[in-house]
Amino acid sequence: MINTRAAKRYAKAFLSITKSENDLSIMFKDMSSVKKAFEQSQELKLFIDSKVIKETDKVETLKMVFPDLSTYSINLLNHIMNSGRIDLFDDVAKCFVELYNEKMGNQNVTLISASKLSETILTEIKSKVKSLTSKNVYLTNKVDKNLIGGFILKVGDKQYDASFKQQLKNLEQEIFNTSIQ
């Protein structure tokens, strides 16, 4: 929790130095690529969290891993290192992406279904979520064969589970509760 608060402070400060929309989009691109790389590589996370590796070596390695970082992001990286908090770099990137999306009115939505849905259905769901949230919706459709049917919709920190799997669990619990009484 403490690390999250510190990361959020760094992300807010990083967001506040933007002078134009172009700067903001460059910083967003940088932080999105950092966030994605850390999500996809457990080794990178372990490397950055290591207490054995020197901070300067971590920064130099990160500069090699992310050669296209803007001057803004390199300055952020150096500042975090000088503060002795290089282990927060991935958390700062996550927080920055969240703050950016909040500022721009963007909402990432994940739709998990038993099979791939048609573009027509995805467009309908996207427009419905947009009307409910009044935000720009970016919809990702994931397939999970274990759902049997139905869907799970994740909007921000809310999850709507309308899968057959969940309905069967609910029915099982209802039968179990009825048989006990």
Summary of the structure (lengths in Angstrom):
residues: 181
radius of gyration: 20.8
end to end distance: 42.8
largest distance: 67.2
contacts: 489
relative contact order: 0.11
helix: 66%
strand: 14%
